[in-house]
Amino acid sequence: MSGHSKWATIKRKKAGIDAKRGKVFTKYIKEIIVAARAGGGDQNANPRLRTAILGAKSVNMPADNIERAIKKGTGELEGVNYEEVTYEGYGPGGIAILIDSLTDNRNRTTGELRHILTKAGGRMAEAGSVQYMFQSKGQIVVSRTATDEDTLLECVLDAGAEDVNLDDPEIFEVTTPLAQFDVVKNALAKKGIAVSSAEIAKVSQNLIVLSEKDAETALKLMEALEDNDDVQRVSSNLDIADDVLSKLQS
């Protein structure tokens, strides 16, 4: 099975740290509100809401928080009207960046993200200049403590998974076509294999491996973007060689 961008591993570990601080709660609350507003409050009939709730549960968000967010989305409780905006940009070494946001003030968010990109030597890009490099895929993470490699591979590949990354010593990362995302999740559930997280991600097949200097700047840029309160997720074709990553993490 193929490898994947090291940024995905770094981002996942950072999300674990953020979850302990409750930082990711706000992002999931926004996503639940928007999903419920767009498709209704019944998660069985609303795949986007179902995925958002699964993500919220994966970071141990209390059920009351989830329920309140759903009610804000359906209008049963008063809530903020968030707008979905995707920004495109370039970073160090020419890497492509997609920034998905939910904001109640587009002008504020645009200004803040432009400042973050510019400070790192990057820039905003015109609509459509970056997005074509990415495809929407389902990404499902399963802990290696939840199952063994052979059982996982048989289950997800039979259900239509596209790829399984086996490089990480702690987790399996399953990639699916959008149409098979729920099918693969359901297959894992029927097997009794717990899912650590599941989301729709934007994946690039043309990764750019950066020099140590550019990689260090790029990682700081990506973290700064992720830390912005209006940003839901950051996608990039950034990759980092193993030896460079080891130096940066030492």
Summary of the structure (lengths in Angstrom):
residues: 250
radius of gyration: 18.1
end to end distance: 28.0
largest distance: 52.6
contacts: 792
relative contact order: 0.17
helix: 50%
strand: 22%
